[in-house]
Amino acid sequence: AQSVTQLGSHVSVSEGALVLLRCNYSSSVPPYLFWYVQYPNQGLQLLLKYTSAATLVKGINGFEAEFKKSETSFHLTKPSAHMSDAAEYFCAVSETGRRALTFGSGTRLQVQP
Amino acid sequence: GAGVSQTPSNKVTEKGKYVELRCDPISGHTALYWYRQSLGQGPEFLIYFQGTGAADDSGLPNDRFFAVRPEGSVSTLKIQRTERGDSAVYLCASSRTGVSGANVLTFGAGSRLTVL
């Protein structure tokens, strides 16, 4: 069975500071991993995905994530936070043979001026 | 259409009533998914359609929940005898195919259901 753990339901950073959102997965087979962002009153939007082509994945809006098999992690980072990055971020996993995504509980990112 | 469309955006109903939520996926997308998102939680899988058939309905919580996709496009999520615990945002997503777990899901804005 697959599962996703996001450490920290709320993260607050200053504008211009590093953003680090943590995600650990549990999967019995090599997974596909995703980060989605949800702005208020909007649908989830894909930030980036890992499908085994490269361990460092670059996404939209300057975000990137690194797949570390030894740590079963897929943390999301951005070097410099913008006010517009304030949103809820979800990590998700799917396994070969299972089409549906399993989501973590989300991390709400606040960006302070 | 350009995106996944869900109607209604908000629905308030009374305990025990019947509710239908509609999803219109991106044109040409064969796979369609329903998720439920409770306050402060991540989306929880309900059911997945490949074409007209439900390929995986393991997430439906009980037999009060049912979903159809008769022509392989629009889908309707049906909830009978609603309970207060059914209050949540119901999300629909579609993808080009459901063949690979690497497929990207495109989500609608959701239908917020409130059961009084």
Boltz contact constraints between the chains, C-beta under 6 A:
constraints:
  - contact:
      token1: [A, 32]
      token2: [B, 101]
      max_distance: 6.0
  - contact:
      token1: [A, 32]
      token2: [B, 102]
      max_distance: 6.0
  - contact:
      token1: [A, 42]
      token2: [B, 109]
      max_distance: 6.0
  - contact:
      token1: [A, 43]
      token2: [B, 107]
      max_distance: 6.0
  - contact:
      token1: [A, 43]
      token2: [B, 108]
      max_distance: 6.0
  - contact:
      token1: [A, 43]
      token2: [B, 109]
      max_distance: 6.0
  - contact:
      token1: [A, 44]
      token2: [B, 107]
      max_distance: 6.0
  - contact:
      token1: [A, 46]
      token2: [B, 104]
      max_distance: 6.0
  - contact:
      token1: [A, 51]
      token2: [B, 102]
      max_distance: 6.0
  - contact:
      token1: [A, 90]
      token2: [B, 42]
      max_distance: 6.0
  - contact:
      token1: [A, 94]
      token2: [B, 101]
      max_distance: 6.0
  - contact:
      token1: [A, 95]
      token2: [B, 101]
      max_distance: 6.0
  - contact:
      token1: [A, 96]
      token2: [B, 101]
      max_distance: 6.0
  - contact:
      token1: [A, 99]
      token2: [B, 48]
      max_distance: 6.0
  - contact:
      token1: [A, 99]
      token2: [B, 98]
      max_distance: 6.0
  - contact:
      token1: [A, 100]
      token2: [B, 45]
      max_distance: 6.0
  - contact:
      token1: [A, 100]
      token2: [B, 48]
      max_distance: 6.0
  - contact:
      token1: [A, 103]
      token2: [B, 42]
      max_distance: 6.0
  - contact:
      token1: [A, 103]
      token2: [B, 43]
      max_distance: 6.0
  - contact:
      token1: [A, 104]
      token2: [B, 42]
      max_distance: 6.0
  - contact:
      token1: [A, 105]
      token2: [B, 41]
      max_distance: 6.0
  - contact:
      token1: [A, 105]
      token2: [B, 42]
      max_distance: 6.0
  - contact:
      token1: [A, 106]
      token2: [B, 42]
      max_distance: 6.0
